[in-house]
Amino acid sequence: MKELLALDIGGTSIRAALVRGTRVLERVECRTPRPAVPGAVLDAALELAAPFRDRVEAVGVACAGAVTAGWVTATAAHTFPEWTDIPVAGWLSQGLGVPAAALNDARAAAWGEAQAGAGRGVSEFMFVTVSTGLGAGLVLGGQLHLAGNGLDAELGFTSVPASWHEGFDVPGVGRLAALEFETSGTALNAQAARLGFVDARSLCDAAEAGGPQAEAEYRHSAALLAWKIADVAALLGVTRVALGGSVGLRPGYLRRVQTSLAAFPARYQPEVVHAELGADAGLVGAALWAGRAG
């Protein structure tokens, strides 16, 4: 039986992996071209994947941005310039000669975790990555939630009170900001610089060592995420949430999210755990999705 090919197109690197079932057999990686315009990035992905083309029956692509029926529009135009309605699945299918399916990277990771990781056995599940940004994916009724406009689970762009970011003014409410701008690793980096730390990692380390200033910022990030997890539980009945990403996979961050979530009514407290597949979640999810679509 032929294997499946997974491609993970990120702002820093492009990864290709040969996947059989839920197991990654081989992998290769290259730097994402700069500037990361569509033609350069997709040509680099094709070159990286070329050695596998005769061994696979389909290719699954995980990439940042809004993904609708294989077409991609970047939500971070400074990272992926000129990415508006780019036919990623069609481009790669034609170049590799096999069927292709594309998913947002966080949605791909959610599907991977649901099928082979922390979401197994749960019909309502959410994966959240807290890293440079904040992304999420939802599995509802055992099916990956995909919206027609590509806004399938944009948890990072839900609104919270603006404390660190300039935000926007809402009459009668006050200043709000996107959760990502208050909670992500980028947000923690900004607070680290303000407090004299080298970066977000050093701030998190200091908080976990008992530093009060660092702890206040760390706890703020975790508490905001816990609030939104409780909201999703109330809206959609999600019963388990898996955290991934460089910040989300820290044991101290998970504990603080769990502690904040415990302040909400019990019925709005889904189980919060660490993701199990690590950096391979998106690759496994993309491959499984391509096999399913095929």
Backbone bond lengths (Angstrom), bond angles and torsions (degrees), N, CA, C in turn:
res aa  C-N    CA-C-N  psi(-1)  N-CA   C-N-CA  omega(-1)  CA-C   N-CA-C  phi
1 M - - - 1.460 - - 1.530 109.52 -
2 K 1.327 116.69 134.97 1.449 119.96 178.57 1.529 111.30 -71.34
3 E 1.316 114.87 153.39 1.454 120.65 177.30 1.538 110.41 -86.68
4 L 1.315 114.67 179.26 1.460 122.26 175.55 1.522 108.75 -111.73
5 L 1.314 115.78 150.26 1.455 121.66 178.05 1.523 109.14 -106.61
6 A 1.318 116.10 135.31 1.462 121.25 175.21 1.517 109.15 -118.25
7 L 1.324 116.25 136.85 1.456 123.23 174.10 1.520 108.84 -120.77
8 D 1.320 116.57 132.02 1.465 122.23 176.38 1.519 106.92 -118.42
9 I 1.337 115.86 109.87 1.461 121.43 -176.25 1.523 108.53 -101.57
10 G 1.328 115.93 109.11 1.455 121.30 -178.48 1.512 112.04 -118.38
11 G 1.308 115.74 171.88 1.454 120.38 -178.67 1.511 113.87 -69.33
12 T 1.340 117.60 -24.42 1.462 122.05 -179.92 1.515 112.25 -101.04
13 S 1.335 116.74 -41.33 1.458 120.18 -175.49 1.521 111.43 -143.93
14 I 1.323 114.69 161.86 1.465 123.06 172.61 1.523 106.46 -117.12
15 R 1.321 116.67 130.46 1.462 120.62 179.55 1.524 109.40 -119.95
16 A 1.322 115.38 143.20 1.461 121.37 173.64 1.521 107.23 -125.50
17 A 1.327 116.26 141.01 1.460 120.00 -178.93 1.515 110.33 -143.58
18 L 1.299 115.08 143.30 1.455 122.97 172.96 1.519 107.11 -92.63
19 V 1.333 116.73 123.84 1.465 121.55 -173.09 1.518 109.79 -123.90
20 R 1.314 115.53 132.24 1.461 120.88 172.09 1.522 107.73 -120.92
21 G 1.328 116.27 117.78 1.465 119.41 -175.06 1.509 109.40 65.95
22 T 1.335 116.74 -116.90 1.463 121.22 177.36 1.530 110.87 -114.60
23 R 1.325 116.57 17.78 1.459 120.65 -175.86 1.524 110.94 -112.95
24 V 1.326 116.38 130.09 1.459 122.01 175.65 1.520 108.02 -82.93
25 L 1.339 116.43 120.34 1.461 121.48 -176.78 1.521 112.60 -91.88
26 E 1.325 116.41 -44.86 1.466 122.23 -179.02 1.516 108.35 -142.53
27 R 1.327 115.35 154.80 1.468 118.85 178.32 1.524 110.49 -150.36
28 V 1.314 115.27 149.47 1.463 122.45 173.80 1.526 107.56 -138.55
29 E 1.319 116.36 163.08 1.463 120.49 -174.33 1.517 109.71 -150.70
30 C 1.337 116.05 149.33 1.461 120.97 172.56 1.529 108.68 -144.48
31 R 1.302 116.19 164.73 1.461 120.59 177.34 1.527 109.80 -73.00
32 T 1.305 117.04 145.04 1.466 121.53 174.43 1.523 108.87 -72.27
33 P 1.337 118.15 129.84 1.474 120.32 -178.78 1.528 111.71 -58.28
34 R 1.322 114.86 152.68 1.453 121.92 174.99 1.522 109.52 -125.17
35 P 1.341 119.07 128.13 1.466 125.54 -3.51 1.530 110.25 -70.42
36 A 1.318 115.62 152.68 1.467 120.64 -173.88 1.529 111.01 -85.95
37 V 1.326 116.06 59.08 1.463 121.62 177.97 1.530 108.55 -75.83
38 P 1.324 118.56 155.39 1.465 120.93 -172.37 1.518 115.12 -53.47
39 G 1.342 118.05 -50.01 1.449 119.88 -176.27 1.517 112.82 -59.85
40 A 1.335 117.16 -44.39 1.459 121.36 -179.04 1.523 111.51 -65.30
41 V 1.326 116.42 -42.51 1.465 120.50 -177.83 1.526 111.05 -68.33
42 L 1.311 117.22 -45.89 1.466 119.93 -177.48 1.518 111.81 -71.24
43 D 1.322 117.69 -33.24 1.461 119.60 174.46 1.529 110.68 -65.95
44 A 1.333 116.93 -39.11 1.464 120.32 176.80 1.524 110.68 -64.42
45 A 1.342 116.57 -39.53 1.465 120.24 178.05 1.524 111.04 -64.25
46 L 1.326 116.75 -40.47 1.468 120.53 178.32 1.523 111.40 -64.55
47 E 1.323 116.74 -42.44 1.463 120.30 178.98 1.527 110.82 -63.28
48 L 1.341 116.21 -41.25 1.462 120.71 179.66 1.525 111.06 -65.00
49 A 1.329 116.70 -38.26 1.466 121.84 -175.44 1.524 113.59 -84.04
50 A 1.327 117.45 -15.96 1.472 121.30 -172.45 1.531 114.28 -52.31
51 P 1.338 119.72 -41.38 1.472 118.69 -178.82 1.527 114.14 -62.62
52 F 1.328 117.18 -18.51 1.464 120.42 -177.72 1.527 113.48 -96.71
53 R 1.321 117.59 -8.61 1.468 120.63 -165.00 1.525 113.42 -59.19
54 D 1.325 118.49 -34.65 1.464 120.67 -177.84 1.523 113.28 -84.25
55 R 1.318 115.91 -0.65 1.469 119.97 -176.41 1.517 112.75 -108.65
56 V 1.338 117.73 -3.28 1.462 119.36 -172.00 1.525 111.46 -122.47
57 E 1.335 115.07 157.08 1.462 120.25 -179.87 1.529 112.51 -105.08
58 A 1.342 117.13 -11.49 1.470 121.00 177.75 1.517 108.12 -165.70
59 V 1.337 115.94 161.47 1.461 121.05 177.31 1.525 109.17 -126.53
60 G 1.323 115.68 134.66 1.457 122.19 175.04 1.517 109.13 -111.31
61 V 1.316 116.54 136.67 1.462 121.72 -175.48 1.521 109.63 -119.73
62 A 1.323 115.59 128.10 1.464 121.94 172.04 1.519 107.66 -109.66
63 C 1.333 116.60 125.11 1.458 118.70 -179.33 1.516 109.98 -148.44
64 A 1.320 114.96 156.28 1.461 120.27 178.22 1.523 110.40 -70.98
65 G 1.335 115.87 155.70 1.449 121.09 175.47 1.507 113.64 108.86
66 A 1.322 115.07 -179.59 1.465 121.76 177.01 1.525 108.19 -83.53
67 V 1.323 116.53 123.15 1.463 122.16 -176.01 1.523 108.74 -118.35
68 T 1.313 116.46 122.62 1.456 122.05 179.37 1.518 109.32 -133.61
69 A 1.327 115.87 115.05 1.466 121.81 177.84 1.525 112.63 50.53
70 G 1.323 116.43 40.69 1.455 121.23 176.45 1.514 115.60 87.73
71 W 1.337 116.76 -4.25 1.468 121.55 178.77 1.523 108.86 -101.08
72 V 1.330 117.22 140.81 1.464 121.64 -172.45 1.525 110.76 -123.39
73 T 1.321 114.98 133.81 1.464 122.23 171.04 1.526 107.26 -124.51
74 A 1.321 116.81 125.23 1.459 120.96 -177.15 1.522 110.11 -68.94
75 T 1.335 115.23 140.34 1.463 120.83 171.57 1.530 110.41 -97.81
76 A 1.329 117.07 -9.55 1.472 122.51 175.56 1.531 107.13 -122.59
77 A 1.327 115.14 80.70 1.471 120.18 -174.37 1.523 112.69 -64.30
78 H 1.338 118.09 -22.77 1.464 119.98 177.84 1.536 110.70 -70.24
79 T 1.337 116.79 -26.19 1.464 120.85 178.23 1.521 111.46 -89.64
80 F 1.348 116.15 -41.31 1.463 121.91 -178.93 1.534 109.29 -122.21
81 P 1.339 117.66 79.31 1.477 120.03 -178.25 1.524 111.56 -68.81
82 E 1.318 114.94 145.43 1.476 123.92 175.70 1.534 113.43 72.80
83 W 1.322 117.17 11.81 1.462 119.68 179.70 1.525 109.54 -89.14
84 T 1.318 116.06 87.15 1.464 121.94 175.47 1.526 108.13 -131.52
85 D 1.321 115.72 116.49 1.474 121.83 -178.71 1.529 111.58 50.89
86 I 1.310 116.06 58.54 1.468 121.75 179.13 1.536 108.28 -95.78
87 P 1.337 118.45 125.55 1.470 121.53 -176.94 1.531 112.07 -78.05
88 V 1.310 116.78 70.40 1.466 121.75 -172.53 1.523 111.68 -60.17
89 A 1.334 117.22 -49.17 1.465 119.66 -178.16 1.527 111.00 -61.74
90 G 1.329 117.81 -44.84 1.453 121.10 179.85 1.512 112.59 -64.46
91 W 1.317 116.92 -41.63 1.462 122.56 -179.34 1.532 109.95 -60.88
92 L 1.352 115.97 -48.15 1.457 119.62 -177.36 1.526 111.93 -73.41
93 S 1.320 117.00 -33.74 1.466 119.96 176.87 1.523 110.50 -62.82
94 Q 1.320 116.27 -44.96 1.458 120.17 179.51 1.524 111.14 -64.92
95 G 1.322 116.63 -41.32 1.449 120.36 -177.46 1.518 114.13 -70.66
96 L 1.335 116.98 -30.68 1.461 120.63 -176.95 1.525 113.09 -102.09
97 G 1.319 116.63 -14.52 1.456 120.22 178.21 1.516 114.71 75.08
98 V 1.338 117.18 22.77 1.473 121.74 176.79 1.526 108.64 -136.30
99 P 1.344 118.90 159.58 1.471 120.34 176.33 1.525 110.78 -60.30
100 A 1.333 115.86 147.59 1.463 120.78 -179.66 1.527 109.76 -134.10
101 A 1.321 115.87 146.97 1.458 122.48 175.43 1.520 107.52 -135.44
102 A 1.333 116.77 142.45 1.465 120.98 -177.55 1.521 110.86 -123.10
103 L 1.332 115.10 143.78 1.454 122.96 176.32 1.520 108.92 -136.27
104 N 1.318 116.87 151.55 1.461 120.94 166.01 1.528 108.23 -55.28
105 D 1.327 117.91 144.85 1.462 120.89 -173.98 1.531 113.32 -61.18
106 A 1.328 117.55 -39.33 1.468 119.21 179.01 1.524 111.16 -70.52
107 R 1.344 117.31 -35.59 1.459 120.36 176.83 1.536 110.43 -66.45
108 A 1.333 116.55 -39.17 1.462 120.36 176.90 1.523 110.51 -62.12
109 A 1.326 116.76 -43.66 1.466 120.15 178.64 1.525 111.00 -64.26
110 A 1.331 117.15 -37.97 1.459 120.72 177.55 1.520 111.02 -61.31
111 W 1.337 115.95 -42.57 1.463 119.67 179.68 1.524 110.82 -67.33
112 G 1.325 116.93 -40.10 1.456 119.77 176.62 1.520 112.11 -61.40
113 E 1.327 117.01 -45.40 1.464 120.54 179.19 1.528 111.25 -66.94
114 A 1.324 116.65 -35.58 1.470 119.78 180.00 1.521 111.27 -66.63
115 Q 1.325 116.52 -36.42 1.452 120.53 -175.88 1.523 113.37 -88.14
116 A 1.322 116.93 -31.58 1.465 118.84 -170.94 1.527 114.11 -138.50
117 G 1.316 117.68 7.88 1.454 120.17 -176.02 1.518 113.28 -134.64
118 A 1.325 115.50 -133.15 1.459 121.46 -171.24 1.522 113.97 -70.00
119 G 1.328 118.44 -13.89 1.461 120.84 -178.49 1.513 114.97 -95.94
120 R 1.320 117.54 2.77 1.465 119.94 -178.97 1.529 111.10 -60.84
121 G 1.337 115.12 136.12 1.452 120.54 176.80 1.511 115.25 82.24
122 V 1.347 116.96 4.65 1.463 121.58 -178.91 1.526 108.44 -119.05
123 S 1.323 117.96 129.71 1.464 119.53 -178.12 1.526 112.53 -85.66
124 E 1.344 118.24 -26.90 1.467 122.25 177.02 1.526 107.89 -117.78
125 F 1.312 115.24 108.25 1.466 121.13 -169.18 1.524 109.55 -140.05
126 M 1.329 116.00 145.85 1.467 120.40 174.99 1.525 109.69 -131.96
127 F 1.319 115.56 135.71 1.459 122.50 171.46 1.519 107.89 -106.13
128 V 1.342 116.80 135.31 1.465 121.53 178.09 1.517 108.49 -130.13
129 T 1.323 116.88 126.03 1.449 120.57 173.30 1.528 109.22 -103.68
130 V 1.330 115.76 126.22 1.462 122.09 175.48 1.518 106.17 -113.53
131 S 1.317 115.36 102.91 1.458 120.89 -176.66 1.524 107.01 -143.83
132 T 1.332 118.28 -130.94 1.461 119.84 175.73 1.524 110.01 -55.09
133 G 1.330 115.85 -44.89 1.456 122.60 173.06 1.516 109.89 -117.65
134 L 1.319 115.62 -162.39 1.458 120.58 177.29 1.531 107.66 -134.35
135 G 1.322 116.04 115.13 1.459 121.25 -179.39 1.515 110.32 -124.34
136 A 1.326 115.70 164.66 1.462 119.49 -178.61 1.516 110.72 -152.29
137 G 1.298 115.17 163.02 1.453 122.75 173.96 1.507 109.11 -144.40
138 L 1.326 117.05 145.65 1.459 122.81 -176.71 1.515 111.41 -119.40
139 V 1.315 115.88 135.86 1.462 122.48 169.79 1.521 106.50 -116.62
140 L 1.329 116.08 118.50 1.466 122.01 -176.06 1.525 108.94 -124.17
141 G 1.320 116.74 128.84 1.449 120.27 -176.44 1.518 112.08 60.01
142 G 1.336 115.80 29.42 1.454 120.99 -179.80 1.513 114.88 78.37
143 Q 1.349 117.61 2.90 1.464 122.10 -178.53 1.520 110.20 -117.31
144 L 1.328 115.87 141.99 1.459 119.98 176.24 1.520 109.26 -65.09
145 H 1.325 116.40 128.85 1.465 120.55 179.75 1.530 109.64 -80.34
146 L 1.327 116.09 119.22 1.455 122.35 178.20 1.522 109.10 -128.58
147 A 1.314 116.67 121.33 1.461 121.29 -178.78 1.521 110.76 -95.60
148 G 1.322 115.64 152.90 1.454 121.14 -177.78 1.504 113.86 -62.98
149 N 1.345 118.09 -26.20 1.466 120.50 -178.45 1.524 112.60 -99.03
150 G 1.334 118.11 6.48 1.458 121.27 178.72 1.511 115.14 83.91
151 L 1.343 117.70 -4.34 1.470 121.04 178.84 1.529 108.44 -94.00
152 D 1.318 114.95 73.23 1.458 120.77 -171.10 1.523 113.34 -82.90
153 A 1.312 116.92 -34.33 1.465 120.50 -176.90 1.522 108.50 -164.66
154 E 1.312 116.43 53.98 1.463 120.23 -174.99 1.526 110.92 -80.70
155 L 1.330 115.23 66.04 1.458 121.10 -179.05 1.524 111.06 -59.06
156 G 1.325 116.60 -35.51 1.461 120.20 -178.08 1.505 114.26 -64.84
157 F 1.339 117.35 -17.33 1.461 120.18 -179.33 1.524 112.82 -108.51
158 T 1.333 116.62 13.24 1.461 119.46 166.74 1.529 108.22 -75.49
159 S 1.318 116.91 160.82 1.467 120.64 -169.47 1.521 113.35 -100.02
160 V 1.338 114.51 142.71 1.467 123.06 175.51 1.522 107.60 -139.00
161 P 1.329 118.53 165.22 1.469 119.53 176.45 1.528 110.97 -58.47
162 A 1.321 116.23 137.47 1.464 121.43 -178.50 1.521 109.78 -82.16
163 S 1.310 116.24 113.67 1.463 121.62 175.67 1.518 111.27 -112.52
164 W 1.319 117.27 -41.49 1.457 122.60 -176.11 1.515 112.03 -103.85
165 H 1.308 116.51 -26.83 1.464 121.05 -174.40 1.525 109.19 -107.48
166 E 1.320 116.01 154.44 1.465 120.37 -179.37 1.525 111.56 -59.66
167 G 1.325 117.21 -40.48 1.460 121.24 176.00 1.509 113.90 68.37
168 F 1.324 114.20 -159.37 1.456 121.20 -179.43 1.523 108.29 -142.48
169 D 1.318 115.99 148.96 1.465 120.72 -175.32 1.522 110.40 -90.06
170 V 1.329 116.17 129.24 1.460 122.47 176.56 1.528 107.65 -114.97
171 P 1.334 118.15 114.32 1.458 120.40 -177.77 1.526 111.39 -54.19
172 G 1.312 114.91 132.89 1.456 120.39 179.06 1.516 114.56 85.01
173 V 1.342 116.06 -8.96 1.468 120.32 -178.60 1.524 111.33 -120.28
174 G 1.334 116.60 -45.58 1.455 120.69 -175.42 1.511 110.49 116.57
175 R 1.319 115.77 -162.41 1.457 120.36 -176.45 1.529 110.38 -87.14
176 L 1.321 114.48 128.66 1.454 121.71 178.17 1.523 109.44 -119.50
177 A 1.333 115.23 160.00 1.458 121.52 176.53 1.514 108.61 -143.85
178 A 1.318 116.80 161.49 1.462 120.76 175.53 1.524 109.16 -68.06
179 L 1.318 116.12 140.75 1.466 121.91 179.30 1.527 111.12 -50.68
180 E 1.336 117.34 -41.20 1.461 120.81 -179.28 1.512 112.30 -58.19
181 F 1.320 117.48 -35.34 1.457 120.67 -177.45 1.530 112.23 -76.31
182 E 1.326 117.12 -12.21 1.454 121.89 -179.63 1.526 112.88 -109.84
183 T 1.328 117.34 -14.96 1.462 120.16 -166.69 1.522 114.49 -124.93
184 S 1.294 119.18 -26.71 1.468 122.46 -170.48 1.529 112.48 -70.40
185 G 1.333 114.70 174.08 1.448 119.91 174.20 1.518 112.42 -60.97
186 T 1.331 116.90 -34.41 1.468 120.23 176.71 1.524 110.67 -63.40
187 A 1.332 116.47 -41.93 1.466 120.35 177.32 1.523 110.78 -64.18
188 L 1.326 116.46 -42.26 1.465 119.82 178.40 1.530 111.15 -66.35
189 N 1.325 117.14 -34.17 1.472 120.15 175.20 1.523 110.89 -59.80
190 A 1.333 115.84 -43.32 1.463 120.10 -179.81 1.522 110.85 -63.17
191 Q 1.311 117.14 -41.63 1.464 120.37 178.76 1.515 111.29 -69.77
192 A 1.332 116.43 -35.55 1.459 119.87 176.64 1.526 110.80 -59.86
193 A 1.331 116.45 -45.32 1.468 120.56 179.52 1.525 110.36 -62.00
194 R 1.321 116.73 -40.50 1.470 120.58 -179.58 1.518 111.60 -62.80
195 L 1.327 116.18 -34.71 1.465 121.05 -176.91 1.531 113.20 -93.50
196 G 1.327 116.97 0.17 1.450 119.54 177.12 1.518 115.41 91.18
197 F 1.343 117.77 12.67 1.459 120.94 175.82 1.531 109.63 -89.36
198 V 1.321 115.20 159.31 1.459 120.13 -177.61 1.524 111.04 -67.74
199 D 1.329 116.61 -44.60 1.460 120.96 -176.30 1.525 109.35 -163.48
200 A 1.336 115.85 -176.21 1.465 120.47 -178.05 1.522 111.18 -60.96
201 R 1.316 116.86 -38.65 1.473 119.24 -178.77 1.519 110.84 -61.12
202 S 1.335 117.15 -44.45 1.466 119.19 -179.36 1.526 111.14 -67.24
203 L 1.340 117.50 -34.21 1.454 120.12 175.45 1.526 110.85 -63.92
204 C 1.334 116.62 -45.22 1.464 120.24 179.24 1.527 110.92 -63.66
205 D 1.339 116.27 -40.46 1.467 120.01 177.66 1.527 110.57 -60.75
206 A 1.331 116.05 -43.51 1.464 120.34 -179.10 1.522 111.08 -64.76
207 A 1.336 116.67 -40.36 1.466 120.07 178.04 1.524 110.82 -61.99
208 E 1.325 116.22 -44.38 1.458 119.81 -178.22 1.528 111.93 -70.47
209 A 1.354 116.63 -17.26 1.462 121.23 175.66 1.526 111.85 -90.62
210 G 1.344 116.47 -0.38 1.462 119.56 176.03 1.503 115.81 102.81
211 G 1.333 119.61 8.39 1.464 121.44 179.28 1.516 111.39 -70.26
212 P 1.338 119.50 121.24 1.469 120.87 -172.64 1.527 114.61 -66.21
213 Q 1.324 118.54 -40.48 1.467 119.41 -179.71 1.528 110.77 -66.28
214 A 1.323 115.72 -46.78 1.464 119.80 179.04 1.520 110.44 -63.25
215 E 1.318 116.63 -38.12 1.468 120.70 -179.34 1.522 111.50 -62.17
216 A 1.330 116.96 -39.48 1.469 120.28 -179.07 1.528 110.60 -61.23
217 E 1.331 117.32 -42.03 1.463 120.39 -178.96 1.534 111.00 -72.60
218 Y 1.301 116.21 -42.10 1.464 122.36 179.25 1.522 110.37 -61.02
219 R 1.334 115.63 -46.48 1.463 120.98 -179.23 1.525 111.04 -65.84
220 H 1.336 116.23 -36.19 1.470 120.41 178.14 1.528 110.67 -59.82
221 S 1.319 116.48 -46.83 1.462 120.97 178.91 1.522 111.08 -59.81
222 A 1.327 116.66 -49.16 1.462 120.71 -178.51 1.518 112.18 -64.28
223 A 1.330 116.80 -37.57 1.470 120.58 -177.82 1.527 111.18 -67.69
224 L 1.333 117.38 -39.67 1.464 119.98 177.99 1.525 110.89 -64.01
225 L 1.324 116.94 -41.34 1.459 119.63 177.88 1.524 110.40 -64.38
226 A 1.326 117.24 -41.32 1.466 120.50 178.25 1.524 110.77 -59.77
227 W 1.312 116.95 -41.13 1.466 121.73 178.63 1.525 110.19 -57.84
228 K 1.342 116.71 -47.87 1.462 119.48 -178.43 1.527 111.93 -69.67
229 I 1.312 118.07 -32.39 1.461 120.63 174.94 1.526 109.80 -62.84
230 A 1.318 116.84 -42.30 1.470 120.53 177.46 1.523 110.65 -62.74
231 D 1.334 117.05 -39.11 1.468 120.43 178.11 1.529 110.89 -62.83
232 V 1.330 116.63 -44.08 1.463 120.37 -179.95 1.528 110.34 -64.46
233 A 1.320 116.49 -39.30 1.469 119.86 177.21 1.521 110.67 -61.06
234 A 1.338 116.56 -41.78 1.458 120.29 179.69 1.526 112.15 -67.48
235 L 1.316 117.11 -37.29 1.467 121.45 -177.32 1.520 113.47 -78.64
236 L 1.335 116.63 -38.77 1.466 120.14 -166.82 1.525 114.26 -124.96
237 G 1.318 117.50 -2.49 1.455 119.16 177.50 1.510 114.38 72.48
238 V 1.332 117.66 23.51 1.463 120.82 177.82 1.522 109.07 -62.71
239 T 1.340 116.54 132.10 1.463 120.61 -176.97 1.527 113.71 -111.02
240 R 1.333 117.26 -12.25 1.470 119.65 175.30 1.515 109.19 -144.42
241 V 1.332 114.90 139.47 1.462 122.27 178.52 1.519 107.96 -128.24
242 A 1.319 117.24 131.50 1.460 122.12 176.95 1.518 109.61 -110.36
243 L 1.317 116.82 130.40 1.458 121.92 178.59 1.525 110.73 -99.00
244 G 1.332 116.22 133.83 1.450 122.80 175.13 1.506 110.12 -130.36
245 G 1.319 116.56 -174.22 1.457 121.15 -179.71 1.518 111.67 90.48
246 S 1.324 116.08 164.39 1.461 121.22 -174.40 1.525 113.04 -61.60
247 V 1.330 118.06 -35.33 1.464 121.19 176.21 1.523 110.35 -84.67
248 G 1.323 116.56 -46.30 1.457 120.79 -175.23 1.514 113.97 -62.03
249 L 1.346 117.92 -26.68 1.465 120.66 -178.70 1.523 113.17 -86.34
250 R 1.320 117.21 -1.67 1.470 119.09 176.27 1.536 109.15 -71.17
251 P 1.342 118.70 130.56 1.471 120.43 178.08 1.527 112.53 -57.19
252 G 1.340 117.07 -37.90 1.458 120.02 -179.73 1.516 112.61 -66.19
253 Y 1.323 116.78 -35.39 1.456 119.96 178.55 1.522 110.49 -68.81
254 L 1.316 116.52 -44.34 1.468 120.41 177.56 1.519 110.64 -57.66
255 R 1.317 117.65 -44.97 1.471 120.59 -179.74 1.520 111.32 -61.03
256 R 1.306 117.57 -40.12 1.462 120.16 -178.79 1.523 111.46 -70.50
257 V 1.325 117.38 -36.26 1.467 119.46 174.36 1.529 109.44 -63.45
258 Q 1.303 117.30 -45.18 1.466 121.26 -179.88 1.527 111.11 -61.89
259 T 1.329 116.56 -41.18 1.471 120.48 179.95 1.518 111.10 -63.99
260 S 1.323 117.05 -44.70 1.468 120.13 179.24 1.522 110.97 -66.27
261 L 1.321 116.85 -40.22 1.460 120.69 -179.27 1.523 111.35 -63.40
262 A 1.315 116.98 -30.44 1.472 121.21 -179.02 1.525 112.30 -64.46
263 A 1.334 118.19 -16.58 1.467 121.02 178.48 1.526 112.37 -78.02
264 F 1.339 117.96 -14.37 1.465 122.03 -179.70 1.532 109.77 -85.42
265 P 1.329 117.75 160.20 1.468 119.51 175.75 1.528 111.28 -53.87
266 A 1.300 116.45 145.46 1.467 121.68 -171.18 1.524 112.75 -56.57
267 R 1.313 118.23 -35.42 1.461 119.70 -176.22 1.520 112.41 -70.51
268 Y 1.340 117.22 -13.25 1.461 121.75 178.69 1.529 111.30 -106.47
269 Q 1.321 115.73 23.89 1.465 120.95 -179.68 1.526 110.45 -115.93
270 P 1.328 118.32 82.95 1.466 118.82 174.42 1.522 110.19 -66.28
271 E 1.302 115.81 159.21 1.458 120.78 173.53 1.532 108.44 -66.53
272 V 1.334 116.98 131.05 1.463 121.29 179.03 1.523 108.13 -117.16
273 V 1.330 115.62 123.08 1.461 121.86 -174.86 1.525 108.98 -134.88
274 H 1.314 115.65 173.01 1.458 119.63 172.89 1.527 110.49 -82.64
275 A 1.326 116.51 145.06 1.455 121.25 170.95 1.528 108.96 -61.47
276 E 1.324 116.33 150.59 1.464 120.65 -174.44 1.525 114.01 -101.90
277 L 1.323 118.02 -23.89 1.459 119.94 -172.35 1.526 113.67 -92.13
278 G 1.327 117.23 -5.30 1.452 120.39 178.19 1.514 112.34 59.33
279 A 1.328 115.73 -139.43 1.469 120.80 -176.88 1.514 112.79 -69.07
280 D 1.333 117.84 -12.32 1.470 120.49 -179.49 1.525 113.34 -86.86
281 A 1.318 118.56 -4.40 1.466 120.38 -175.45 1.525 111.83 -57.97
282 G 1.333 117.14 -45.09 1.460 120.11 -179.25 1.516 112.53 -67.69
283 L 1.335 117.20 -38.09 1.460 120.82 178.31 1.526 110.85 -64.77
284 V 1.323 116.17 -47.94 1.469 120.22 179.78 1.525 110.17 -63.10
285 G 1.331 116.76 -44.64 1.457 119.99 -179.45 1.513 112.79 -63.65
286 A 1.324 117.07 -41.97 1.468 120.50 179.41 1.521 110.86 -64.22
287 A 1.336 116.72 -42.16 1.463 120.20 179.33 1.531 110.86 -64.43
288 L 1.322 117.00 -46.02 1.457 120.62 179.51 1.527 110.94 -62.27
289 W 1.321 116.24 -37.85 1.465 119.80 179.51 1.522 110.85 -66.07
290 A 1.334 115.56 -41.82 1.468 119.10 178.62 1.525 110.98 -64.04
291 G 1.331 117.08 -39.81 1.465 120.01 177.58 1.512 112.16 -64.79
292 R 1.319 115.25 -38.20 1.470 120.97 178.75 1.519 110.10 -67.58
293 A 1.343 115.91 -45.27 1.461 120.03 -179.07 1.520 111.03 -64.75
294 G 1.355 115.08 -38.87 1.455 118.40 179.62 1.520 111.77 -65.25
